[in-house]
Amino acid sequence: MNDPLDMVFVDDRTAFGVWRNFLVARWRAGGVNSAQLRGFREAQRRVALQSDPVACFQLIDASKTSKLDLTEEDRKNIGTLLTAYNHRQLTVGITLRGEGLVASASRAMVSGIILISRLKYPIKIFDDVDTCGKWVLERCEGRPKTSLSELTRALRTVDAKILTE
């Protein structure tokens, strides 16, 4: 991973970075708040400076203890986050990791949100990082060649930046 990783946002549960033409996001269990959404939006703005195609490669932990600490404005912002790149050649791959009913229900819920959002770009939910990464890379033709190991290394680097105090 010779190209620099631009770390955009880090807190105790999330980290977002931009590497090459990828927004690399890690969401650990525990919920989502306004500051995290603002950090993700800033990462989107930075990846938007890249030429198409661009991609978002995310790893999210599903947990029965997760909660959404969101205001009504935050909910509207999520809609903006989802539709901000309808005009771009974007691919979004999300690995929603977890076990049992909680993970399955989480994947179903996210898939439902995606369906009702009527997005114009491909977005898919996976339960495995490597399968997700392969799918994302297949849709990023025309960019500097990126291997699956490079992309997953970028994700591990972002994950390691999360504050563990």
Disulfide bonds with the S-S distance in Angstrom:
none
